Amino acid sequence: MSRALPEPWRVKVVEKIQLLPREERERLLVEGGFNLFKIPSEAVFIDLFTDSGTSAMSDWQWAGMMQGDEAYAGARNFFHLQDTIRDVFGFPAFLPVHQGRVAENLLFSTVLTRPGMVIPNNCHFDTTRANIEVNGGVALDLVIPEGRDSQASHPFKGNMDLLRLRRLLVEERGNVPLCMLTLTNNSGGGQPVSLANVKAVSELCREFDVPFYIDACRFAENAWFIKQREKGQGHKSVAEIVREIFSFADGCTMSAKKDGLANIGGFLASRNEGLLETLKQRLIVIEGFPTYGGLAGRDLEAVSRGLREVLDENYLRFRIGQVESFGAMLTQAGIPIMQPTGGHAVYIDAKQLLPHIPPLELPAQALSVALYREGGIRGVEIGSVMFGSEHPETGEPIPAPMELIRLAVPRRVFTNSHLEYVAGVLEDIRDQRHTLRGLRMTYAPKVLRHFTASFEELAPERVAVAV
Ligand SMILES: Cc1ncc(COP(=O)(O)O)c(C=O)c1O
């Protein structure tokens, strides 16, 4: 009889979490302007806000932290990380940074040499988009149509639409300084990209002489999906698949806070020595000397070890399996989620769950407020708060294509019973969904507004009409 194996780790250290009384949670919501970013972490019971920087490190990583070499220049941990990046990804050179967005900043502030240049991606993550836009570029999402339909079934919904990419490269010849591909596609539901698609994007880029960079945040999770789902890949090890993926790329940006299994860190790797030299000078100004890049030696060691550890297939089997079974619990509870479940998170379709709240009244934000109010759970809105825009001439608000709330599962942190609790709370919310109210933004900065925006809930009588 075959049975699912439990967590391939045992717990050595625990951290207390607690569910505050409901009135406390209510007070914090009001004080924080109904923005979950403003709730103190200790007031959150189950924090599924992000899988970024929230992993539990292993005893091997912690042991490595004790061997941090805190010299200003030439710390041994830099060389360990260099070896790891060569072994795991095959990139000869890299620059360490303290998190992924600095790699994006370095890259886009350099390659975007005039306003209006276009950077295609399957879907840009919010910091990637922001780093392109603040440098005068246009961030274009070219994911396949299935990737925009929360219910469409496709094994690789993160794939780039190759026809649209070709059209763009023809129409904007000379105006595309770089093409990105995000593995897995976080903003599009954590959906993977196939090896065939990586290769095809790389070939197209070569044909048009456009450098091809991968946003590598969840490279191991993506490789696991390739091993499981892509024809002809099952016999390869995840490590082999990873090497093959990156053999097609000119470089990558990486936030080691995800598949680096570390709490902080990142890097930018490239085969272009000239570009790396330019970026190195900029790195010294904004982050630090190129052998530490804004990190302590111990952080470099934790990343170096995490990048090797994440290739453990027993770990990946459990990790992806845990997220999948969490998705199955929600589906069973009648909660519409993006199908199939992605690698690091379950994405609830708030448009479907709350059809009485129109997109401009922010249904996904309303659901994230309800999750905290009902169960002390924190998820993140990926809808019109994060990706809504305004008509350039009329200023009319334009909603995002999807209204999702992402419940990201930190790596090696929560057990399945934590996730069962979340599913139970969501079931209760589903039963009283008609009572949920939309929200109005009362403060919204221009860039990355979701981090600091404030909201107010719409009056109940307004909702009664909508229902
Ligand atoms: C796909 C993707 N790219 C880039 C980033 C930015 O990384 P960081 O938060 O380390 O700056 C993230 C973070 O969540 C991400 O998910």
The ligand as an SDF file (V2000), in Angstrom:
LIG
                    3D

 16 16  0  0  0  0  0  0  0  0999 V2000
    9.2470   36.2700   -8.7850 C   0  0  0  0  0  0  0  0  0  0  0  0
    9.9150   37.2520   -7.8590 C   0  0  0  0  0  0  0  0  0  0  0  0
   10.8600   38.0800   -8.3350 N   0  0  0  0  0  0  0  0  0  0  0  0
   11.4980   38.9600   -7.5370 C   0  0  0  0  0  0  0  0  0  0  0  0
   11.1930   39.0600   -6.2040 C   0  0  0  0  0  0  0  0  0  0  0  0
   11.9050   40.0930   -5.3590 C   0  0  0  0  0  0  0  0  0  0  0  0
   12.7120   39.5140   -4.4210 O   0  0  0  0  0  0  0  0  0  0  0  0
   13.0720   40.2680   -3.0330 P   0  0  0  0  0  0  0  0  0  0  0  0
   11.8260   40.3120   -2.2340 O   0  0  0  0  0  0  0  0  0  0  0  0
   14.1460   39.4400   -2.4410 O   0  0  0  0  0  0  0  0  0  0  0  0
   13.5520   41.6450   -3.3910 O   0  0  0  0  0  0  0  0  0  0  0  0
   10.2140   38.2240   -5.6620 C   0  0  0  0  0  0  0  0  0  0  0  0
    9.8560   38.3290   -4.2270 C   0  0  0  0  0  0  0  0  0  0  0  0
    8.8670   37.8860   -3.7460 O   0  0  0  0  0  0  0  0  0  0  0  0
    9.5560   37.2890   -6.5160 C   0  0  0  0  0  0  0  0  0  0  0  0
    8.6200   36.4410   -6.0530 O   0  0  0  0  0  0  0  0  0  0  0  0
  1  2  1  0
  2  3  1  0
  2 15  2  0
  3  4  2  0
  4  5  1  0
  5  6  1  0
  5 12  2  0
  6  7  1  0
  7  8  1  0
  8  9  2  0
  8 10  1  0
  8 11  1  0
 12 13  1  0
 12 15  1  0
 13 14  2  0
 15 16  1  0
M  END
$$$$
